[in-house]
Amino acid sequence: MRVLVTGAQGQVGYELLQRVPDGFAVFGYGSQDLDISNADQVRAVFKAVKPELVINAAAYTAVDKAESDAERAYAVNSDGVGLLAAAAENLGIPLLHISTDYVFSGDGDKPYTPEDVTHPTGVYGLSKLAGEKQLSEQCSRHLVLRTSWVFGAHGNNFVKTMLRLGSDRDTLSIVADQHGGPTSAGSIAETLWALASVFRRDGRLGWGVYHYSGAPACSWYDFAKEIFTQAADLGLLEKSPNVNAITTAEYPTPAKRPMWSVLDCEKLVDAHGLVPKNWVQELQTVLRQLGERQSV
């Protein structure tokens, strides 16, 4: 089966290309090769690749920058998704799409289900939700996979930021009142390939919106503490820095972050048996990969 992967140079896109199962011929395009907000480029790539399935991992993910760059955020996260959706529908093929916990307000205290009311509080979340709507309106066979707190050995993410800061500073202050599920890019890629494999085998899939994020839920403070503990154990840091817990109010950012980003993944478990992975174990894998890169 011929699969077009967009956003191939991003965290998840990179992992998608590293983990291709048997039975798939993958054509990966990064943003330098395919700007999904450019209709001519989308048309040309679909004509050249002739995909039987599309996995869209392309996105504008600079959450704070989006507040002052809304036009570009919407161009990629909404209009670009619409172009891909229309092109996929024209060929009669499915589109698997990655979305985010930022489509929710973050005011809850129970894990968000795919059916819960969305209410983004910033440009990034608003643009991603607009993309979901474009997809649902323009592509009859679509699947949205919402995830959260993505990290991996490739690309920019919280884990790499903590390692950099932890090597330079003895003490760090980390937000402790925001909660979510850290999710490895590799596990997201594996989940998408598992879904693609179901479609390849059966010719159908339970279309709609699903949630997938790492477990158990934690705070950024908890996440940082675990990163430093494991990194010190693996020799990536000489010592674990002191970590102080602070509130969101003490660390203002241009974009408002959801205080509660915990996603309920039961729909995906019930439909396909895809159980969220333990982020602590996934973190160890990622840190080992980073260690191997440093030693080369």
C-alpha positions as CSV (number, residue, x, y, z in Angstrom):
1,M,0.0,0.0,0.0
2,R,1.3,3.4,-1.0
3,V,1.3,5.9,1.9
4,L,2.0,9.6,1.8
5,V,3.5,10.9,5.0
6,T,3.5,14.7,5.4
7,G,5.5,16.5,8.0
8,A,8.2,13.8,7.6
9,Q,10.9,15.9,9.3
10,G,9.0,16.6,12.5
11,Q,9.0,14.5,15.7
12,V,6.2,12.1,14.7
13,G,6.9,12.2,11.0
14,Y,10.5,11.1,11.5
15,E,9.4,8.2,13.7
16,L,6.8,7.2,11.1
17,L,9.5,6.8,8.5
18,Q,11.7,4.8,11.0
19,R,9.0,2.3,11.8
20,V,7.3,1.3,8.5
21,P,5.7,-2.1,8.7
22,D,5.8,-4.7,6.0
23,G,3.3,-4.2,3.2
24,F,3.7,-0.4,3.0
25,A,5.6,1.8,0.5
26,V,6.1,5.1,2.2
27,F,6.7,8.5,0.5
28,G,7.7,11.0,3.2
29,Y,7.6,14.8,2.5
30,G,9.0,17.4,4.9
31,S,7.9,21.0,4.9
32,Q,10.8,21.9,2.6
33,D,9.4,19.5,0.0
34,L,5.7,20.0,0.6
35,D,4.1,23.1,2.1
36,I,0.6,21.6,2.8
37,S,-0.9,25.1,2.6
38,N,0.2,25.4,-1.0
39,A,-2.5,24.0,-3.3
40,D,-0.2,23.6,-6.3
41,Q,2.3,21.6,-4.2
42,V,-0.3,19.4,-2.7
43,R,-1.8,18.7,-6.2
44,A,1.7,17.9,-7.6
45,V,2.6,15.5,-4.8
46,F,-0.6,13.6,-4.9
47,K,-0.2,13.3,-8.7
48,A,3.4,12.0,-8.3
49,V,2.8,9.7,-5.4
50,K,-0.7,8.3,-6.2
51,P,-1.2,7.4,-2.5
52,E,-3.7,4.9,-1.2
53,L,-3.5,6.4,2.3
54,V,-2.3,9.7,3.8
55,I,-0.9,10.2,7.3
56,N,-0.7,13.9,8.1
57,A,2.0,14.7,10.6
58,A,2.6,18.3,9.3
59,A,1.6,21.1,11.7
60,Y,2.5,24.5,13.0
61,T,3.4,23.7,16.6
62,A,5.0,26.9,17.9
63,V,2.4,27.5,20.5
64,D,3.6,30.9,21.8
65,K,4.6,32.2,18.4
66,A,1.2,31.3,17.0
67,E,-0.3,34.1,19.1
68,S,1.5,36.7,17.0
69,D,1.6,34.6,13.8
70,A,-2.0,33.5,13.5
71,E,-2.2,33.7,9.8
72,R,0.6,31.1,9.3
73,A,-0.8,28.9,12.1
74,Y,-4.2,28.8,10.4
75,A,-2.6,28.4,6.9
76,V,-0.9,25.1,8.0
77,N,-3.2,23.7,10.7
78,S,-6.5,24.5,9.1
79,D,-6.2,25.4,5.4
80,G,-3.4,22.9,4.8
81,V,-5.4,20.1,6.3
82,G,-8.4,21.1,4.2
83,L,-6.3,20.9,1.0
84,L,-5.0,17.4,2.0
85,A,-8.6,16.3,2.9
86,A,-10.0,17.5,-0.4
87,A,-7.1,15.8,-2.3
88,A,-7.7,12.5,-0.4
89,E,-11.4,12.6,-1.0
90,N,-10.8,13.2,-4.7
91,L,-8.9,9.9,-4.8
92,G,-11.4,8.2,-2.5
93,I,-8.7,7.4,0.1
94,P,-8.5,7.9,3.9
95,L,-6.5,10.5,5.8
96,L,-5.1,9.9,9.3
97,H,-4.4,13.2,11.1
98,I,-2.7,14.1,14.3
99,S,-4.3,16.7,16.6
100,T,-3.8,18.0,20.1
101,D,-5.1,18.3,23.7
102,Y,-5.1,22.1,23.1
103,V,-8.5,21.8,21.5
104,F,-9.8,21.7,25.1
105,S,-10.0,24.5,27.6
106,G,-8.1,22.7,30.3
107,D,-10.6,23.6,32.9
108,G,-11.7,20.0,33.6
109,D,-10.7,17.6,36.3
110,K,-11.6,14.3,34.5
111,P,-9.9,12.9,31.4
112,Y,-11.3,14.4,28.2
113,T,-13.1,11.9,25.9
114,P,-13.2,12.4,22.2
115,E,-16.8,13.4,22.5
116,D,-16.3,16.1,25.1
117,V,-17.0,19.7,24.2
118,T,-14.0,21.5,22.7
119,H,-13.0,25.0,23.7
120,P,-9.5,26.1,22.7
121,T,-8.1,29.1,24.6
122,G,-5.3,30.1,22.1
123,V,-4.5,30.4,18.4
124,Y,-2.7,27.1,18.3
125,G,-5.6,25.2,19.7
126,L,-8.1,27.1,17.6
127,S,-6.2,26.5,14.4
128,K,-5.9,22.8,15.2
129,L,-9.6,22.5,15.9
130,A,-10.4,24.4,12.6
131,G,-8.2,21.7,10.9
132,E,-10.2,18.9,12.5
133,K,-13.4,20.5,11.1
134,Q,-12.0,21.0,7.7
135,L,-11.0,17.3,7.7
136,S,-14.4,16.1,8.8
137,E,-16.2,18.2,6.3
138,Q,-14.1,17.4,3.3
139,C,-12.9,13.8,3.7
140,S,-15.5,11.1,4.4
141,R,-12.9,8.5,5.5
142,H,-10.8,10.3,8.1
143,L,-9.4,9.6,11.6
144,V,-8.2,12.2,14.0
145,L,-5.7,11.1,16.7
146,R,-5.4,13.7,19.4
147,T,-2.3,13.5,21.6
148,S,-0.3,15.5,24.1
149,W,3.1,16.5,25.4
150,V,5.0,14.9,22.6
151,F,8.7,14.0,23.1
152,G,11.3,12.1,21.2
153,A,15.0,11.8,20.3
154,H,14.3,13.8,17.1
155,G,13.2,17.4,17.0
156,N,12.6,20.0,19.7
157,N,10.7,19.0,22.8
158,F,10.5,19.3,26.6
159,V,12.9,16.5,27.3
160,K,15.7,18.0,25.2
161,T,15.1,21.4,26.7
162,M,15.3,20.0,30.2
163,L,18.6,18.2,29.4
164,R,20.1,21.4,28.0
165,L,19.0,23.5,31.0
166,G,19.9,20.7,33.4
167,S,23.5,20.7,32.1
168,D,23.8,24.5,32.6
169,R,22.0,25.1,35.9
170,D,22.0,23.8,39.4
171,T,18.4,24.8,40.1
172,L,15.3,25.0,37.9
173,S,11.8,26.1,38.5
174,I,9.1,24.0,36.7
175,V,5.3,24.4,36.5
176,A,3.6,21.9,38.8
177,D,-0.1,22.8,38.3
178,Q,-0.5,21.7,34.7
179,H,-1.3,18.1,34.2
180,G,-1.2,15.8,31.1
181,G,0.2,12.7,29.5
182,P,3.7,12.8,28.1
183,T,3.7,10.8,24.9
184,S,6.6,9.5,22.9
185,A,6.7,10.3,19.2
186,G,7.6,6.7,18.6
187,S,4.5,5.4,20.3
188,I,2.3,7.8,18.3
189,A,3.9,6.5,15.1
190,E,3.4,2.9,16.1
191,T,-0.3,3.6,16.9
192,L,-0.8,5.3,13.5
193,W,0.9,2.3,11.7
194,A,-1.3,-0.1,13.7
195,L,-4.4,1.8,12.5
196,A,-3.1,1.9,8.9
197,S,-2.5,-1.9,9.1
198,V,-6.1,-2.4,10.1
199,F,-7.2,-0.5,7.1
200,R,-4.8,-2.3,4.8
201,R,-6.1,-5.6,6.0
202,D,-9.8,-4.9,6.2
203,G,-10.3,-2.0,3.8
204,R,-12.1,-0.1,6.5
205,L,-11.5,1.5,9.9
206,G,-13.7,3.1,12.6
207,W,-13.5,6.6,11.3
208,G,-13.8,9.7,13.6
209,V,-11.9,11.1,16.6
210,Y,-9.7,9.2,19.0
211,H,-7.3,10.0,21.8
212,Y,-3.9,8.6,22.4
213,S,-1.4,9.8,25.1
214,G,1.1,8.3,27.5
215,A,0.2,7.1,31.0
216,P,0.0,7.8,33.8
217,A,-0.9,11.5,34.0
218,C,1.6,13.8,35.6
219,S,2.6,17.5,35.9
220,W,5.4,19.2,34.1
221,Y,7.3,19.2,37.4
222,D,6.9,15.4,37.7
223,F,8.0,14.9,34.2
224,A,11.1,17.1,34.7
225,K,12.1,15.3,37.9
226,E,11.9,11.9,36.1
227,I,13.9,13.2,33.1
228,F,16.7,14.4,35.4
229,T,16.7,11.2,37.5
230,Q,17.0,9.0,34.5
231,A,19.4,11.2,32.7
232,A,21.8,11.2,35.7
233,D,21.5,7.5,36.0
234,L,22.4,7.1,32.3
235,G,25.3,9.5,32.6
236,L,23.7,12.1,30.3
237,L,24.0,14.6,33.2
238,E,26.7,14.8,35.8
239,K,24.1,15.3,38.4
240,S,20.4,16.0,38.7
241,P,19.6,19.7,39.3
242,N,17.4,20.9,42.1
243,V,13.8,21.3,40.8
244,N,11.4,23.8,42.4
245,A,7.7,23.5,41.8
246,I,6.0,26.8,40.7
247,T,2.5,27.8,39.5
248,T,1.4,28.8,36.0
249,A,0.9,32.3,37.3
250,E,4.6,32.4,38.2
251,Y,5.6,31.5,34.7
252,P,3.6,33.6,32.2
253,T,3.7,32.8,28.5
254,P,2.1,34.4,25.4
255,A,-0.2,31.5,25.0
256,K,-2.4,30.2,27.8
257,R,-1.7,26.5,28.4
258,P,-4.4,24.0,29.4
259,M,-4.2,23.4,33.1
260,W,-5.7,19.9,32.6
261,S,-4.7,18.1,29.4
262,V,-5.4,14.5,30.5
263,L,-7.0,12.5,27.6
264,D,-9.3,9.5,28.0
265,C,-8.0,6.9,25.5
266,E,-10.6,4.1,26.2
267,K,-12.2,4.6,22.8
268,L,-9.0,3.6,21.0
269,V,-8.4,0.7,23.5
270,D,-12.0,-0.6,23.0
271,A,-11.9,-0.3,19.2
272,H,-8.4,-1.6,18.4
273,G,-6.8,-2.8,21.6
274,L,-4.2,0.0,21.4
275,V,-3.2,0.6,25.0
276,P,-1.3,3.8,26.0
277,K,2.3,3.2,26.8
278,N,4.0,4.1,30.0
279,W,5.8,7.3,29.5
280,V,8.4,6.6,32.1
281,Q,9.5,3.5,30.1
282,E,9.3,5.4,26.8
283,L,11.4,8.2,28.3
284,Q,14.2,5.7,29.1
285,T,14.2,4.5,25.5
286,V,14.4,8.1,24.2
287,L,17.2,9.1,26.6
288,R,19.2,6.0,25.6
289,Q,18.8,7.0,22.0
290,L,20.1,10.5,22.8
291,G,23.0,9.0,24.7
292,E,23.9,6.8,21.7
293,R,23.9,9.9,19.5
294,Q,26.2,11.7,21.9
295,S,28.7,8.9,21.9
296,V,29.0,8.6,18.1
